Amino acid sequence: MGQQFTTLTSRVVPLPVDNIDTDQIIPARFLKVIDKQGLADNLFVDWRQDPGFVLNQPEARGARILLAGDNFGCGSSREHAPWALTGWGFAAVISTSFADIFRGNALKNGLLTVTLPERTVQALFEARADDPELTVTVDLENQQVHLADGTRVGFEVDPFARHCLLAGVDQLGYLADLEDRIRAFEAKHEKAGQGIASLPS
């Protein structure tokens, strides 16, 4: 991943629609690519045909937090969905719930999924409707969301995913950081194995 996620303060993009599936996030016809290049261009591409769609609005430019309806990311499993979201610039999605496979794919690809109580998410939607420039702070280190009125709401995140996001590494990068320890472990056990093999029968 490369970029550490510690604390993020950003305007939010509201998408108050429940059960947004991965085919709406990135339609299947765009899944033929073998890398992430260009996927952002087709994020919510069918919905963006509507000039009034939220991503077409000036206040959405540069916003890094998506505020979504319940059960975000349901449907078929595809890493292309978080790839498209991060390619657009999103670093976090706030919702009342996420599809399990989407959550796993998102966290592995540097996209933080933040689950908050329904009343908090609804309050955020209402606040954003009143103020298009509304900003929210996501504090991963302390696992809190700081709202504009000063309220702080905690959220849960998988400990390993949290570690990787804070360090700015993916699973492969995590293992690469342990290379010296792995080599030392292998050398120690190889030596121990040779000692056992040399014992008289």
Secondary structure, DSSP 8 states (H G I E B T S, - for coil): --S--SEEEEEEEEE--SS-BHHHHS-GGGTT-SSSTTGGGGTTTTGGGSTTSGGGSGGGTT--EEEE-SSBTBSS--THHHHHHHHHT--EEEES-B-HHHHHHHHHTT-EEEE--HHHHHHHHHHHHH-TT-EEEEETTTTEEE-TTS-EEE----HHHHHHHHHT--HHHHHHHTHHHHHHHHHHHHHHHHHHHTS--
